[in-house]
Amino acid sequence: MDAYEERTEGNSPRLDVRTSFFTRKLAFKFEQRGGEIPSSVMAFLDTPLYTFSETQRIYFEEKFCPQIPSLASILEELFNEMGADREGWEDMITYSGNLDTPIKICARAVLAKKEKEAGDVLSLSVRQAQRTKKITLPPQFEQLNPTTC
């Protein structure tokens, strides 16, 4: 991952950036692989999108967005290694605050993939159940005429 170097622009307020669960786990995974995430990138991962300076916005669009699939893949490895469940993962996204950050985008990508995988299995069983189950309406609905609704 390229190092992000922020240039302070004018008198923009500096927010205290807290390192999230996902960023800490990602950094640990990089350390296990013999690499290191630069501290500027670590801070960037947990910076709320709405506070981005013009330089950060450009970095996000040009350098970070193309790396989202790679980062999400690493987070997915962590998800699997931890034996995480989708609800717990979603709770961690929620716990990390209401503000969207680059790392939360990656964590949501993992969650979306896991939900899709689970949905594929679930949708198969739902489709089979729908084929064999007849839906009957309560008697009060039999009086409705579909042309008058």
Backbone hydrogen bonds in HBPLUS format (Angstrom, degrees):
<---DONOR---> <-ACCEPTOR-->    atom                        ^
c    i                          cat <-CA-CA->   ^        H-A-AA   ^      H-
h    n   atom  resd res      DA  || num        DHA   H-A  angle D-A-AA Bond
n    s   type  num  typ     dist DA aas  dist angle  dist       angle   num
A0012-SER N   A0009-GLU O   3.35 MM   3  6.24 158.2  2.40 139.3 145.0     1
A0024-ARG N   A0020-SER O   2.97 MM   4  6.23 163.0  2.00 153.2 158.1     2
A0025-LYS N   A0021-PHE O   2.96 MM   4  6.19 161.4  1.99 151.6 156.8     3
A0026-LEU N   A0022-PHE O   2.90 MM   4  6.02 155.5  1.96 144.3 151.5     4
A0027-ALA N   A0023-THR O   2.88 MM   4  6.05 160.4  1.92 149.7 154.8     5
A0028-PHE N   A0024-ARG O   2.96 MM   4  6.17 156.3  2.01 146.7 153.3     6
A0029-LYS N   A0025-LYS O   2.96 MM   4  6.20 155.3  2.02 146.0 152.4     7
A0030-PHE N   A0026-LEU O   2.98 MM   4  6.28 156.7  2.03 149.4 155.5     8
A0031-GLU N   A0027-ALA O   2.93 MM   4  6.21 153.8  2.00 147.5 154.9     9
A0032-GLN N   A0028-PHE O   2.94 MM   4  6.25 153.1  2.01 148.2 155.4    10
A0033-ARG N   A0029-LYS O   3.13 MM   4  6.40 141.6  2.29 140.9 150.8    11
A0033-ARG N   A0030-PHE O   3.13 MM   3  5.07 124.3  2.46  92.7 106.9    12
A0035-GLY N   A0030-PHE O   2.81 MM   5  5.07 159.9  1.85 153.5 146.6    13
A0034-GLY N   A0031-GLU O   2.97 MM   3  4.99 158.7  2.02 104.3 110.7    14
A0041-VAL N   A0038-PRO O   2.95 MM   3  5.34 126.1  2.25 107.2 120.8    15
A0042-MET N   A0038-PRO O   2.96 MM   4  6.33 156.1  2.02 151.6 159.4    16
A0043-ALA N   A0039-SER O   2.97 MM   4  6.19 161.6  2.00 148.9 152.2    17
A0044-PHE N   A0040-SER O   3.05 MM   4  6.17 149.3  2.14 133.5 142.5    18
A0045-LEU N   A0041-VAL O   2.90 MM   4  6.12 153.1  1.97 155.5 160.5    19
A0046-ASP N   A0043-ALA O   3.31 MM   3  5.64 138.3  2.49 104.0 113.8    20
A0047-THR N   A0044-PHE O   3.11 MM   3  5.09 168.7  2.12 109.8 112.4    21
A0103-ILE N   A0045-LEU O   3.04 MM  58  5.08 163.1  2.07 145.8 140.4    22
A0051-THR N   A0048-PRO O   3.04 MM   3  5.64 154.5  2.11 115.8 123.3    23
A0049-LEU N   A0100-ASP O   2.79 MM  51  5.87 162.9  1.82 159.7 162.5    24
A0052-PHE N   A0049-LEU O   3.14 MM   3  5.46 168.4  2.15 114.6 118.0    25
A0057-ARG N   A0053-SER O   2.90 MM   4  6.12 160.1  1.94 154.0 159.7    26
A0058-ILE N   A0054-GLU O   3.04 MM   4  6.25 159.2  2.09 147.3 152.0    27
A0059-TYR N   A0055-THR O   2.97 MM   4  6.20 162.2  2.00 148.2 153.4    28
A0060-PHE N   A0056-GLN O   2.78 MM   4  5.96 162.9  1.81 152.8 157.6    29
A0061-GLU N   A0057-ARG O   2.98 MM   4  6.21 165.2  2.01 150.7 153.8    30
A0062-GLU N   A0058-ILE O   2.85 MM   4  5.91 168.7  1.86 156.6 160.3    31
A0063-LYS N   A0059-TYR O   2.81 MM   4  5.27 154.8  1.87 139.7 148.3    32
A0064-PHE N   A0059-TYR O   3.08 MM   5  6.41 156.1  2.13 148.0 153.1    33
A0065-CYS N   A0060-PHE O   2.88 MM   5  6.02 158.4  1.93 168.6 169.9    34
A0067-GLN N   A0064-PHE O   2.73 MM   3  5.24 142.9  1.87 117.7 129.9    35
A0068-ILE N   A0065-CYS O   3.17 MM   3  5.29 163.5  2.20 108.9 114.0    36
A0071-LEU N   A0067-GLN O   2.98 MM   4  6.24 166.9  1.99 162.8 166.8    37
A0072-ALA N   A0068-ILE O   2.79 MM   4  5.86 162.5  1.82 158.1 163.5    38
A0073-SER N   A0069-PRO O   2.94 MM   4  6.03 144.7  2.07 137.1 146.5    39
A0074-ILE N   A0070-SER O   3.11 MM   4  6.46 152.0  2.19 145.5 152.0    40
A0075-LEU N   A0071-LEU O   2.90 MM   4  6.22 160.1  1.94 150.1 156.2    41
A0076-GLU N   A0072-ALA O   2.77 MM   4  5.96 142.9  1.90 141.6 152.4    42
A0077-GLU N   A0073-SER O   3.03 MM   4  6.36 148.8  2.13 141.8 149.4    43
A0078-LEU N   A0074-ILE O   3.07 MM   4  6.46 155.2  2.14 146.2 152.6    44
A0079-PHE N   A0075-LEU O   2.82 MM   4  6.11 154.4  1.89 146.6 154.2    45
A0080-ASN N   A0076-GLU O   2.92 MM   4  6.20 162.3  1.95 153.1 156.1    46
A0081-GLU N   A0077-GLU O   2.82 MM   4  6.05 161.1  1.85 152.9 158.7    47
A0082-MET N   A0078-LEU O   2.87 MM   4  5.94 155.6  1.93 151.8 157.4    48
A0084-ALA N   A0079-PHE O   3.06 MM   5  5.31 158.7  2.11 164.3 162.9    49
A0083-GLY N   A0080-ASN O   3.11 MM   3  5.09 146.8  2.23  97.5 107.6    50
A0089-TRP N   A0085-ASP O   2.99 MM   4  6.22 159.9  2.03 154.9 161.0    51
A0090-GLU N   A0086-ARG O   2.89 MM   4  6.08 158.8  1.94 148.3 154.3    52
A0091-ASP N   A0087-GLU O   2.87 MM   4  6.10 149.8  1.96 142.9 151.8    53
A0092-MET N   A0088-GLY O   2.98 MM   4  6.29 150.5  2.07 144.8 152.0    54
A0093-ILE N   A0089-TRP O   3.03 MM   4  6.41 147.3  2.14 144.3 153.5    55
A0094-THR N   A0090-GLU O   2.91 MM   4  6.20 160.6  1.95 151.0 156.2    56
A0095-TYR N   A0091-ASP O   2.70 MM   4  5.87 159.1  1.74 151.0 157.7    57
A0096-SER N   A0092-MET O   3.11 MM   4  6.13 140.9  2.27 136.4 144.4    58
A0097-GLY N   A0094-THR O   3.09 MM   3  5.70 160.0  2.13 118.7 121.6    59
A0105-ILE N   A0101-THR O   3.15 MM   4  6.47 146.5  2.27 151.1 160.2    60
A0106-CYS N   A0102-PRO O   3.27 MM   4  6.66 153.2  2.35 144.4 150.5    61
A0107-ALA N   A0103-ILE O   2.90 MM   4  6.20 157.8  1.95 148.0 154.6    62
A0108-ARG N   A0104-LYS O   2.84 MM   4  5.95 154.1  1.90 144.2 151.0    63
A0109-ALA N   A0105-ILE O   3.04 MM   4  6.27 142.1  2.19 137.6 147.8    64
A0110-VAL N   A0106-CYS O   3.17 MM   4  6.56 149.3  2.27 146.2 153.2    65
A0111-LEU N   A0107-ALA O   3.05 MM   4  6.35 161.8  2.09 146.8 151.8    66
A0112-ALA N   A0108-ARG O   2.77 MM   4  5.98 159.6  1.81 151.2 156.4    67
A0113-LYS N   A0109-ALA O   3.04 MM   4  6.21 155.2  2.10 142.2 148.6    68
A0114-LYS N   A0110-VAL O   2.92 MM   4  6.19 162.8  1.94 155.2 159.9    69
A0115-GLU N   A0111-LEU O   2.84 MM   4  6.04 156.0  1.90 151.0 158.0    70
A0116-LYS N   A0112-ALA O   2.92 MM   4  6.07 152.3  2.00 142.6 150.4    71
A0117-GLU N   A0113-LYS O   2.89 MM   4  6.16 160.9  1.93 150.8 155.8    72
A0118-ALA N   A0114-LYS O   2.92 MM   4  6.10 162.1  1.95 146.1 151.2    73
A0119-GLY N   A0115-GLU O   2.66 MM   4  5.72 145.4  1.77 140.2 151.7    74
A0120-ASP N   A0116-LYS O   2.86 MM   4  6.07 144.9  1.98 147.9 155.5    75
A0122-LEU N   A0118-ALA O   2.88 MM   4  6.09 163.5  1.91 149.8 155.4    76
A0123-SER N   A0119-GLY O   2.58 MM   4  5.56 160.7  1.61 148.8 154.7    77
A0124-LEU N   A0120-ASP O   3.26 MM   4  6.34 146.6  2.38 134.9 142.1    78
A0125-SER N   A0121-VAL O   3.39 MM   4  6.74 159.9  2.43 146.6 150.4    79
A0126-VAL N   A0122-LEU O   2.87 MM   4  6.10 155.8  1.92 154.3 162.3    80
A0127-ARG N   A0123-SER O   2.85 MM   4  5.89 162.0  1.88 144.1 149.2    81
A0128-GLN N   A0124-LEU O   3.07 MM   4  6.29 156.1  2.12 143.4 149.7    82
A0129-ALA N   A0125-SER O   2.97 MM   4  6.14 155.7  2.03 142.5 149.3    83
A0130-GLN N   A0126-VAL O   2.83 MM   4  6.06 148.8  1.92 150.1 159.4    84
A0131-ARG N   A0127-ARG O   3.11 MM   4  6.35 142.6  2.26 141.6 150.4    85
A0133-LYS N   A0129-ALA O   3.00 MM   4  5.95 131.1  2.25 145.4 157.5    86
A0141-PHE N   A0138-PRO O   3.01 MM   3  5.72 152.2  2.09 123.2 130.6    87
A0142-GLU N   A0139-PRO O   3.06 MM   3  5.35 148.1  2.17 107.5 116.9    88
A0144-LEU N   A0141-PHE O   3.20 MM   3  5.50 152.2  2.28 105.5 113.2    89
A0148-THR N   A0145-ASN O   2.97 MM   3  5.57 154.2  2.04 120.7 128.0    90
